[in-house]
Amino acid sequence: MKKGIHPEYMDCNVHCGCGASWQTRSTVKYIKVEICSTCHPFFRADGAHKFVDALGRVDRFTKKFGSDYFAKATPPPKTKLDPHRL
């Protein structure tokens, strides 16, 4: 490897928004993450789901389209066909 062109590789502290922290190695001394394997629903062994909406996108969608956007639409009532109109 050439001298002087690679960044320094050092110990790094990683802190998650859920409060978990661990130490690893990186080119920076401190990393802050919003979600980690401790609090992510995919990795949780107890099956508990934590809803993460960091940017408020769900709230903006609900405000724009209403809370019943994904509700199943009721089909129109069936009417009998008039045999004389066919």
N, C-alpha and C positions, 0 to 999 in steps of 0.2 A: 504494500500500500504506500502511496505517496504521503509524505509528511506535510501537515499543515492544510490539507484540503478537506478533511473529514471533521464533522462536529464532535464535540466532546460527549462521550457516553457516560452518564452518571446515574446515581440512585435517584429515584423519583417517587414522590408521594402522590397517590391518586385518591381523590375524595369524591364521593357520590352525593347526590341530593338527598338520598335516604339516610345518610349518616355513616354508611360503610366507608372504610378507607383501607388501603393496602399499599405496600411498597413494591415497586418494580424498577426497571431501568429504562431510561429514555434520554433524549437529548435536551429535555427541559426538566426543571426541578419540581414543578407542580402541575398537576392536571386535574381539572374539575369537570366531572361528567354529570349529566342529569339522571341517567338511569344505568344500572349495572346488572350483573348476573344475580345479585342478591335480591333486588327488587323487581326485576323484569318478570312478567307473568309467565313467559315461556319456560324459564328456568326454575320457577318456584315449585317445590315438591308438594306443598300443601294444596296446590290448586287455586290459591287465592289470587284474584286478579286485581291489580292496581291500575286504575285508569290514569293515563298520563296525557295531559293536554297542555303542553308548555306554552303554546302560542295563542290559545283561546280560539282555535279554529272551529271546534265543535260549537262553541257559543255563537260565533259569527254565523255559522251555517243555520243554527236553530233560529236565530233572530231573522235571518233573511228568508228562510223557507217555511218556518213554523215547525213545531215539535211533532206534528202528525205527518211529516213528509214521507216516512217509510211505512205508514199504516196501509194495510191492504185496502184497496178501493172496493167498494161494494158494487157488485154487478148491477146493471140496470134491470128493472123488473121485466120478466118475460111477458110478452103479449101474444095473444092468439092471432094467427093470420086469418084474414077474412078470405074464404075460398072464392068469393066472387071477384076479388081484386086481382087474382092470379090469372 
